[in-house]
Amino acid sequence: MLARVFSFGRRPFDSLSEQEILALAISSEEDDARIYRSYAEGLREDYPQSAKVFEEMAAEEDAHRAALIEMHRRRFGETIPLIRREHVRGYYERKPDWLVRPLGIEKVRGAAEDMEAQAHRFYVEAAKRTTDASTRKLLGDLAAAEVAHESLARRLGLAHTPESVKEEEAETERRKFILTFVQPGLAGLMDGSVSTLAPIFAAAFATQDTWQTFLVGLSASVGAGISMGFTEAAHDDGRLSGRGSPVKRGLASGIMTAIGGLGHALPYLIPHFWTATLIAAAIVFMELWAIAFIQNRYMETPFMRAAFQVVLGGALVFAAGVLIGNA
């Protein structure tokens, strides 16, 4: 937990030297080229024309890498420091293509658009950190190249009309909303709903005292909310990842964590033990199905798979709490 909160082992982006910024850009371009080639290979059989597009994009990334290496050689010599995106705090992450298979054209298109937007943000921030005129120009040119890429909708042979431009803008707003509010809130709701099950129901069955159980649930929910909110806000400032304001993400995560726990803690304000427990169990059931619905609605997770994962996990934690409370 502490390692994630304080990002031990990761460098702040602002602490990187100009040589390290160039090295990071080189490794990032190399990784992106490999990802695009992997996308091309995954699409080749069903979408041969789209596969060619991703091969061309990989070639563009190779050209960017070559220009960056030449700049590094001219300024700092032949030895390039080993620094990768996972070494830098708040740096955007790339999901390996084998984690998102089977590769569908829409899934790959969305992933590639995100990659271009993230690369653009990186080069804009990197250019601000450089004082050498030639390096600043190169980074600025690469930022412009990323943002000036043709729309992937057009490059993949899809319709691109003024109406679709509006739809694309709406989709961009939707993605920002999901990254800033839905993802942190969903993580918080899952943590609050599931992680507090065991202590609350263990306390309930161990004490048979509704007031004491409520106090346990209240402390667990509020504590988890503070922890999750602080963790979300502290581990990524959103500048490079594009995930939005850390304060907004922290509030979304913290509040939803507390709500998830309080949902099945509040019934224990009812003085009758079994009445409170049955209502709490019913609320847990509704919370878990709500999580599955949100995953399906916003994260495009198949509903039955989301329901199976969430309900099964919740049931196991609930059973653990009951067993421990009766021990």
N, C-alpha and C positions, 0 to 999 in steps of 0.2 A: 504493500500500500504506500509506504513512505517513498519507495523508489519511484513509483508512478507519479505521486504528488509533486515531488521535488525534481523529477527527471534526472536522478543520479545517473552518471555515465553519458549524459548528452550535453553537448555544448550549446549555449545560447547562440542564435544566429548572429546577433550583434557583436559577438566576441571573435568572429572569424576574420582572419587576415585576408588581404586581397588574393594571396596565393591560395589560401584554403577555399575561398569562394570560387576561384577558377577550377580547383580540383573537384569541388562538389558539383559544379556545373558539368564537368567532363564525365564524371561517373553517372550523373543523372541522365545525360544524353545517351550514354552507352546503354543504360538500363532501358530507357524508353525505346530505343531502336530494337532491342531484343524483344520487348513486349509487342511492338508492332509486327515484327516478323512472326512471332508466335501467334498473334491474331490472324495474320495472313495464312499461316499454315492451318489453323483451325477452321478457317472459312473457305479454303481452296476448293474443297469437294462440292459444296453446295452453292457457294457464292464466288465463282472464280474472278469476276470483274472487281468485286469488292476486295478480294484478296490482293489484287494488283495495286489497288489504292493504298493499302496498308504497307505493301512492299515499298511503294514510292515514299510514303511517310517515314519509313525506317531509313531510307536512303537520305532523306532530308536531315534526320537526326544525326546520321553519320557525318554529313557535311558540317553540321553545327559543331559536333565533337572535334572534327579536324581543325576547325577555325579556333576553337578554344585551346586545343593542344598547341597549336602554333603560337598563340598569344602567350601561353605559359612558357614555352620554350624560349621565346624572345625575352621575356621579362625575368624568369626565375630559373631557367635551365631545364635539364632533361628529367630530373627527378620530381615526379608528381606525388604529393602527399596522399596517403590513403584516407579519404574521408567520404563517407556515403550518407545518404539521406537519413538512415537510421541512427546516425551519430549526432544529429542536429535536433535540438528541441523545437517542436512545433512544425517540423518539416513535413510536407505532405507525404503520404505513403502510397505505394503502388501495390495493388492486389495481384498476386501471381495468377496468370490466366487459367491454371489448372484448378483454381478455387472457384472460378465462375463458369466452368464448363457444364453442359454443352454450350458452345459459343453461338448465340443467336445474333442476328445482324443488329437488332435494336440494342441489345445489351452491350455489344462491342462499340457501337456508335456512341452510346452514352458515355462509356468508359473513356473512349478516345477524346471526346469533347472535354471531359473533365481533365484529362491529362494536359491538353493544350491550354486550358484556362489556368491550371496550376503552374505550368511552366512559365506562362506569361507573368503571373504574379511574382514568381521567384526572380525572374530577370529584372523586373521593375525594382524590386527591393535590393537585388544585388548591385544594380547600377548606382543606387544611392550610396552604397558603401564603398565605392571605388573613387580614387582621386586621379589615377592615371587616365589621361584623355583618351588614348587609344582603347584601353580596356573598357572604359565607360561607353565609348561608341559601339564597341562590339556587343556588349551586353544589351545596350539599347536597341541595336539592330536585331538581336535575337528575340527580344521582347516583342518588337514590331512584327517579326516573322511569325511568331506564335499567334498573335492576335489577328494577323492578316491572312492566316490560313483560310482557304475557302471553306464555306460551310460544309460540314461532313454530309449534310443532307444532299447537297448538290453533288459532292464528290462521289457519293455512293449511288448516284443516279436516281435519287428520290425527288419528288415534286418540291419546288421551292417558290412559293408565291407570296404576295404581300400578306395574305391571310395566314400563311404558315409562319411568316416572320412574327406575327402577333402571338401565334401559338408557341413559338420558340421562346419569346420573351416571357410568356406566362410560365413556361416550363422552367426557365431560369429562376424565376421568383419562387416557384414551387420547390426547386432543389435547395435554394437558400433557406427556405422555411424548414425543410426537412433537416438540413445540416445543423441549423442553429437551434431549433426547438424540438423537432420530433425525435431525432436520434438521441440527444441527451435526455429528453423527457421519458422516452421509452426505456432507456437503460435504467433511469432512476425508478420508474414504475416497476420494472422487473425486479430490481434489487430490493426495493421497499416491500413489494408484495411477497416475494419468495423468501428473502433472507430473514425476515422477521417472523416467519411462520413458526419456526422451531422454538425460539425463546418465548413467544407469546403462548403457544399451546402447551409447551412444557411447563411454564409457570401456572397456566390454568389447571392442568390436571394434577400438578404436584401440590398446589395449595388449596384448590377448590374455592379460592377467595377471589371474587370478581374485581374488587378494588385493587388488590395487590397485582392482579393480572393486568389491569388497565395501566397501572404505573409502570410495569415492565414494558408493556407495549408502547406507551408514550415515550419512555426514555429510549427504547430501541429505535423507534421511528424518527424521533427528532435527531438522535445521534447519527443515524445512518444518513439522514437528509443533509446534515451539516458536512459529514465526511464526503458524500458523493458530490455535493455542490462545490466544495472547495477543491476536490480532486479534478473535476471537470474544468473548472476555471483556471487552475494552476498549471495543468500539464500541457496546455496548448493555447497560445494567445490568438490563434485564428488568422494571423497575418499571412503565413505561408500556406496553411492548409485550406484557407478559404471557408472555414466553418463558422465564421461570424464572431460576434462579440463574446469574449470569454465570460463576461458578467451575465449576459443573457443565457448562455449555455449553462453556466453554473446555477443560475436561478431555476431554469427549467428542470435540470437534473435534481437539484436539492428539493424543490417543492414537490415534484412527482414522487421522489423517494419517500418523503414524509407522508404524502397522501396514501401511497401504497401500503405503508405500515399501519397508519391510523385507521384505514378502512376496516381492518379486522381487530383493532384494539378498542375502538369506541363502543362496540356492543357490550363490552365488559363494564360499562357504566350501569348496565342493568343489573340489579342485585341478585336475580335468580340465575344460578350458574348454568344450568342446562339450556335455558332460554337464550342467554347471552352466547353460549358456545355454538348453538345451532345457527343463530343469526350470523355469527362471525364466520362459520364454515360456509354459509351461503354467500356471504360477501366475498370470501376468498375465491369461490367458484366463479363469481361474476368478474372479479379482477383478472383472473387467469384468462378467461375468454375475451375480455377487453384487450389484453395484451396481444393475444393471437389475432384479433381483428385489426389492431393498429399495425402489426407486422405485415399482415396481408394487404392492408389499404395503402400504406405508405412505403413499406420496404419491399413490396412485391414478393413476399414469401408465400408460397402456396398455403392456403388456409389450413388444410388438414395437417400438413407438416408442422406448421407453427403451433397449432392446437396440441398436437401430440407432444412436441418438445416442451411446451410451457406447462401443460396440464400434468404430464408425467413428472417433470421436475418439481412442480409444486406439490404434487401428491406425495412424492418421496420425502420432501422436507417436512410436510405436514405430519406424515407418519412418524418421522424421526422425532418430532416434537412430542407427539402423543406418547410414544414409547418411552422417551426419556422422562416425561412427566409422571408416568406410571411406574417407573423403576423403583 
